[in-house]
């Protein structure tokens, strides 16, 4: 259970069109949920409409249940009646407890105690959106790890442990960055290392290839235009039942999957090489269970997404909530249809 005495409501919520579109009953119930004494560090609490109705004069169990269904339809919460659990989607990210390694361990414990697989999937999607770039990278003499390293290792472990075959039937319409902004759909785990195509290590064998084409050196645009179609997507191994991860090998290079090509196409050669160097240094220096992955190319794609999110958040003009919401809706629609909205390679994604 959370040990703090307050439920955080960010002021910017009143400037968010999805939140202000809620009725007074919906907003009131949302406030009630985030301030319940039994809400965990993962944003999960026991489904208790009788208790919640008694906390406000004039409310009934029926009105609470109806309003909760409306909040779930608007994707502010996820409800699993079979396990009697409710998740406030953005609670982990907005509560900011993840900034502390000690609190992050408490969050991990709270996530592991979640009974509902549906809620675990939604939590994994939220964890994947956390921007850890602002955390301290100073290595502690006591633990030999930095705050950022501890937090990122914990997040990666929680995402990797999320069930990958869980059906997700929560509503898919509407996106809000404050506070609900993460749909729960079959694409929600594409940033984690739970893909069913488990390609470990460097499949193309190039020692210093260009990130976009798989070739060595040269102009990226020219290489991308001449890349043979057969190299765009690396073949998955015949045995997809292996569950053991591997450490990042020396000289590793990402497979030429549709997802990797799409993400890399938005950046220049110098930026990609710098990120690949940072990626390799980080994961090869990591120790423990979290240093192994089932699919390093998907981990690389996740790294690029986080780097892009960090760039967007730090633009001097400030965040454009409406644009982010529109992009998120387009991304969700594309994932549900298993198509790309732009830069579509000719091969199907090996997701």
C-alpha positions as CSV (number, residue, x, y, z in Angstrom):
1,X,0.0,0.0,0.0
2,X,1.1,3.5,-0.6
3,X,2.6,5.2,2.4
4,X,2.0,8.8,1.4
5,X,-0.9,10.9,2.6
6,X,-1.9,12.6,-0.6
7,X,-3.3,11.7,-4.0
8,X,-1.7,13.8,-6.7
9,X,-3.8,15.7,-9.2
10,X,-1.7,17.7,-11.6
11,X,-2.8,21.2,-12.4
12,X,-2.2,20.6,-16.1
13,X,-5.1,18.1,-16.0
14,X,-7.5,21.1,-16.3
15,X,-5.9,22.0,-19.6
16,X,-6.3,18.5,-21.0
17,X,-9.3,18.2,-23.3
18,X,-10.0,14.5,-22.5
19,X,-10.1,15.2,-18.7
20,X,-12.2,18.3,-19.0
21,X,-14.6,16.4,-21.2
22,X,-15.5,14.2,-18.2
23,X,-18.7,15.0,-16.3
24,X,-18.5,16.2,-12.7
25,X,-19.5,12.7,-11.5
26,X,-16.7,11.1,-13.5
27,X,-14.1,13.6,-12.4
28,X,-15.2,13.2,-8.8
29,X,-14.9,9.5,-8.9
30,X,-11.4,9.8,-10.5
31,X,-10.3,12.1,-7.7
32,X,-11.8,9.6,-5.2
33,X,-9.9,6.7,-6.6
34,X,-6.5,8.3,-6.6
35,X,-7.0,9.4,-3.0
36,X,-8.2,6.1,-1.6
37,X,-6.1,4.9,1.4
38,X,-5.7,1.4,-0.1
39,X,-4.4,2.4,-3.5
40,X,-1.0,0.7,-4.1
41,X,2.2,2.2,-5.5
42,X,1.2,0.6,-8.8
43,X,-2.2,2.5,-8.9
44,X,-4.2,-0.6,-8.1
45,X,-7.0,-0.8,-5.6
46,X,-9.7,-3.2,-4.6
47,X,-13.0,-2.8,-6.5
48,X,-15.3,-1.5,-3.7
49,X,-18.3,0.4,-5.0
50,X,-20.2,-0.1,-1.7
51,X,-17.5,1.7,0.3
52,X,-17.0,4.4,-2.3
53,X,-20.7,5.2,-2.4
54,X,-20.8,5.6,1.4
55,X,-18.0,8.1,1.3
56,X,-20.2,10.7,-0.4
57,X,-23.7,11.6,0.6
58,X,-26.4,10.9,-2.0
59,X,-24.3,8.4,-4.0
60,X,-25.5,4.9,-4.6
61,X,-23.7,1.7,-5.6
62,X,-25.4,1.8,-9.0
63,X,-24.2,5.3,-9.8
64,X,-20.7,4.4,-8.7
65,X,-20.7,1.3,-11.0
66,X,-22.1,3.2,-13.9
67,X,-19.6,6.0,-13.5
68,X,-16.7,3.6,-13.2
69,X,-17.8,1.9,-16.5
70,X,-17.8,5.4,-18.1
71,X,-14.3,6.0,-16.8
72,X,-13.1,2.7,-18.2
73,X,-14.7,3.5,-21.6
74,X,-12.8,6.8,-21.6
75,X,-9.7,4.7,-20.7
76,X,-8.9,6.5,-17.4
77,X,-9.1,3.2,-15.5
78,X,-9.0,-0.5,-16.2
79,X,-11.4,-2.8,-14.3
80,X,-11.1,-6.5,-13.8
81,X,-14.3,-7.8,-12.1
82,X,-13.0,-11.4,-12.0
83,X,-10.1,-10.3,-9.7
84,X,-12.0,-7.4,-8.1
85,X,-9.2,-4.9,-9.0
86,X,-9.2,-1.4,-10.5
87,X,-6.1,0.3,-12.1
88,X,-5.8,4.0,-12.4
89,X,-3.8,3.9,-15.6
90,X,-1.4,6.8,-15.2
91,X,-0.9,6.6,-11.5
92,X,2.7,5.2,-11.5
93,X,4.0,7.8,-14.0
94,X,2.1,10.8,-12.5
95,X,2.8,9.9,-8.8
96,X,6.6,10.2,-9.7
97,X,7.6,7.7,-7.0
98,X,9.6,5.9,-9.7
99,X,12.3,8.6,-9.4
100,X,13.5,7.0,-6.2
101,X,15.2,3.6,-6.5
102,X,13.8,2.7,-3.1
103,X,10.3,3.6,-4.1
104,X,10.8,1.9,-7.4
105,X,11.4,-1.3,-5.6
106,X,8.1,-0.8,-3.8
107,X,6.4,-0.2,-7.1
108,X,7.9,-3.4,-8.4
109,X,6.5,-5.3,-5.4
110,X,3.1,-3.8,-6.0
111,X,3.1,-4.7,-9.7
112,X,4.0,-8.3,-8.8
113,X,1.1,-8.5,-6.5
114,X,-1.4,-7.6,-9.2
115,X,-3.7,-10.6,-9.8
116,X,-5.2,-9.5,-13.2
117,X,-3.2,-10.2,-16.3
118,X,-5.1,-7.4,-18.1
119,X,-4.0,-4.9,-15.5
120,X,-0.4,-6.2,-15.7
121,X,-0.5,-5.5,-19.5
122,X,-1.8,-1.9,-18.9
123,X,0.8,-1.3,-16.2
124,X,3.6,-2.5,-18.5
125,X,2.5,0.0,-21.2
126,X,2.6,2.8,-18.6
127,X,6.1,1.8,-17.4
128,X,7.3,1.8,-20.9
129,X,6.4,5.4,-21.3
130,X,8.4,6.6,-18.3
131,X,11.2,9.0,-19.3
132,X,14.3,8.2,-17.1
133,X,16.7,10.5,-18.9
134,X,16.6,13.1,-16.2
135,X,17.6,10.7,-13.4
136,X,21.1,10.9,-11.9
137,X,23.8,8.8,-13.6
138,X,26.3,9.2,-10.8
139,X,27.4,5.7,-9.7
140,X,26.9,5.0,-6.0
141,X,30.0,3.6,-4.3
142,X,27.8,1.4,-2.2
143,X,25.7,-0.2,-4.9
144,X,28.1,0.4,-7.9
145,X,25.0,1.6,-9.9
146,X,23.4,4.9,-10.6
147,X,19.8,5.9,-9.8
148,X,19.0,5.8,-13.5
149,X,20.4,2.4,-13.9
150,X,18.5,0.9,-10.9
151,X,15.2,2.4,-12.1
152,X,15.7,1.3,-15.7
153,X,16.7,-2.2,-14.7
154,X,13.6,-2.5,-12.5
155,X,11.3,-1.2,-15.3
156,X,12.8,-3.5,-17.9
157,X,12.4,-6.5,-15.6
158,X,8.7,-5.7,-14.9
159,X,8.0,-5.3,-18.6
160,X,9.8,-8.5,-19.5
161,X,7.8,-10.4,-16.9
162,X,4.4,-9.2,-18.3
163,X,2.3,-11.9,-19.9
164,X,2.6,-11.5,-23.7
165,X,-0.5,-13.6,-24.6
166,X,-3.0,-11.8,-22.5
167,X,-6.2,-10.7,-24.4
168,X,-6.8,-7.0,-23.9
169,X,-10.4,-6.0,-24.4
170,X,-10.5,-2.5,-22.9
171,X,-11.9,0.3,-25.1
172,X,-9.5,1.6,-27.7
173,X,-11.0,5.0,-28.6
174,X,-9.6,8.3,-27.2
175,X,-6.2,9.2,-26.0
176,X,-5.2,11.6,-23.2
177,X,-1.8,12.4,-21.9
178,X,-3.3,13.7,-18.7
179,X,-4.0,11.4,-17.1
180,X,-5.1,8.3,-19.1
181,X,-3.0,8.3,-22.3
182,X,-2.2,4.7,-22.8
183,X,-4.5,2.3,-24.7
184,X,-4.5,-1.3,-23.7
185,X,-4.3,-3.3,-27.0
186,X,-2.4,-6.1,-28.5
187,X,0.4,-3.7,-29.5
188,X,1.0,-2.6,-25.9
189,X,3.9,-4.9,-25.4
190,X,5.8,-4.1,-28.6
191,X,8.3,-2.1,-26.6
192,X,9.0,-4.8,-24.1
193,X,11.1,-7.9,-24.7
194,X,8.2,-10.3,-24.9
195,X,8.0,-10.7,-28.7
196,X,7.2,-14.2,-30.0
197,X,9.9,-14.0,-32.6
198,X,13.1,-14.4,-30.5
199,X,16.1,-13.4,-32.5
200,X,19.2,-13.1,-30.3
201,X,22.4,-11.4,-31.2
202,X,23.5,-10.1,-34.6
203,X,21.9,-12.0,-37.5
204,X,23.5,-10.2,-40.4
205,X,27.1,-10.7,-39.4
206,X,28.3,-7.2,-40.3
207,X,30.9,-5.7,-38.1
208,X,30.2,-2.0,-38.7
209,X,27.1,-1.7,-40.9
210,X,25.0,1.3,-41.5
211,X,22.0,1.4,-39.2
212,X,19.4,1.9,-42.0
213,X,20.6,-0.5,-44.6
214,X,22.8,-3.2,-43.0
215,X,25.7,-2.1,-45.3
216,X,29.0,-0.7,-44.1
217,X,29.6,3.0,-44.2
218,X,28.5,5.3,-47.1
219,X,25.5,7.6,-47.5
220,X,22.5,6.4,-45.6
221,X,19.9,7.7,-48.1
222,X,21.6,6.0,-51.0
223,X,22.0,2.7,-49.1
224,X,18.4,2.8,-48.0
225,X,17.2,3.2,-51.6
226,X,19.2,0.3,-52.8
227,X,18.7,-2.2,-50.0
228,X,17.5,-5.6,-51.3
229,X,14.0,-6.4,-50.2
230,X,15.1,-9.8,-48.9
231,X,17.2,-8.1,-46.2
232,X,14.5,-5.8,-44.8
233,X,13.2,-8.4,-42.4
234,X,15.4,-11.0,-40.7
235,X,14.0,-14.5,-40.7
236,X,12.8,-15.8,-37.3
237,X,14.3,-19.0,-36.1
238,X,12.3,-22.2,-36.4
239,X,12.2,-22.8,-32.7
240,X,10.3,-20.0,-31.0
241,X,9.7,-21.8,-27.7
242,X,13.1,-20.9,-26.2
243,X,12.7,-18.6,-23.2
244,X,16.3,-18.0,-22.3
245,X,17.7,-14.5,-23.0
246,X,21.2,-13.6,-24.0
247,X,23.6,-10.8,-23.2
248,X,24.3,-8.2,-25.9
249,X,27.2,-9.6,-27.9
250,X,30.3,-7.6,-29.0
251,X,29.7,-5.9,-32.4
252,X,26.0,-6.4,-32.2
253,X,23.8,-4.8,-34.8
254,X,20.0,-4.6,-35.0
255,X,18.1,-6.8,-37.4
256,X,16.5,-5.2,-40.4
257,X,12.9,-5.5,-39.2
258,X,10.2,-3.2,-40.4
259,X,9.9,-1.6,-36.9
260,X,13.7,-0.9,-36.7
261,X,13.8,0.5,-40.3
262,X,10.8,2.8,-39.6
263,X,12.3,4.2,-36.4
264,X,15.8,4.6,-37.9
265,X,14.6,6.4,-41.0
266,X,13.6,9.5,-39.0
267,X,17.2,10.2,-37.9
268,X,20.6,11.0,-39.5
269,X,23.6,8.7,-39.5
270,X,25.5,10.5,-36.8
271,X,22.6,10.4,-34.4
272,X,22.0,6.7,-35.0
273,X,25.6,5.8,-34.5
274,X,25.8,7.8,-31.3
275,X,22.6,6.1,-30.0
276,X,23.9,2.6,-31.0
277,X,27.1,3.3,-29.1
278,X,25.2,4.4,-26.0
279,X,22.9,1.4,-26.3
280,X,25.8,-1.0,-26.5
281,X,27.8,0.6,-23.7
282,X,24.7,0.6,-21.4
283,X,23.6,-3.0,-21.9
284,X,27.1,-4.5,-22.0
285,X,27.9,-2.8,-18.7
286,X,24.7,-3.9,-17.1
287,X,24.9,-6.8,-14.6
288,X,22.4,-9.3,-13.2
289,X,19.2,-10.9,-14.6
290,X,18.1,-7.8,-16.4
291,X,21.2,-7.8,-18.6
292,X,19.8,-10.6,-20.8
293,X,17.1,-10.1,-23.4
294,X,15.0,-12.4,-25.6
295,X,15.0,-10.0,-28.6
296,X,17.8,-7.3,-28.7
297,X,16.3,-5.7,-31.8
298,X,13.0,-5.0,-30.1
299,X,15.0,-3.6,-27.1
300,X,16.8,-1.3,-29.6
301,X,13.5,-0.1,-31.0
302,X,12.3,0.6,-27.5
303,X,15.6,2.6,-26.9
304,X,14.9,4.7,-30.0
305,X,11.4,5.4,-28.9
306,X,12.5,6.6,-25.5
307,X,15.2,8.8,-27.1
308,X,12.6,10.3,-29.4
309,X,10.2,10.9,-26.5
310,X,13.0,12.6,-24.5
311,X,13.7,14.9,-27.5
312,X,10.1,15.8,-27.8
313,X,9.6,16.6,-24.1
314,X,12.7,18.9,-24.1
315,X,11.8,21.1,-27.1
316,X,12.0,24.7,-26.0
317,X,8.5,25.5,-27.3
318,X,7.0,23.2,-24.7
319,X,4.8,20.1,-25.1
320,X,2.1,20.0,-27.7
321,X,-0.5,17.9,-26.0
322,X,-3.0,17.9,-28.9
323,X,-0.3,16.7,-31.4
324,X,0.9,14.0,-29.1
325,X,-2.7,12.8,-28.6
326,X,-3.3,12.7,-32.4
327,X,-0.1,10.8,-33.0
328,X,-0.9,8.3,-30.3
329,X,-4.4,7.7,-31.8
330,X,-2.8,7.2,-35.3
331,X,-0.2,4.8,-33.8
332,X,-2.9,2.8,-32.0
333,X,-5.0,2.6,-35.2
334,X,-2.0,1.5,-37.2
335,X,-1.1,-1.2,-34.6
336,X,-4.6,-2.6,-34.5
337,X,-4.6,-2.9,-38.3
338,X,-1.0,-4.2,-38.3
339,X,0.0,-1.6,-40.9
340,X,2.4,1.3,-40.9
341,X,1.1,4.8,-41.6
342,X,4.2,6.0,-43.3
343,X,7.6,4.7,-44.6
344,X,5.9,1.3,-45.1
345,X,8.4,-1.4,-46.1
346,X,7.3,-3.9,-48.5
347,X,7.6,-6.8,-46.1
348,X,5.2,-7.5,-43.2
349,X,6.5,-6.8,-39.7
350,X,8.1,-9.7,-37.8
351,X,6.3,-8.8,-34.7
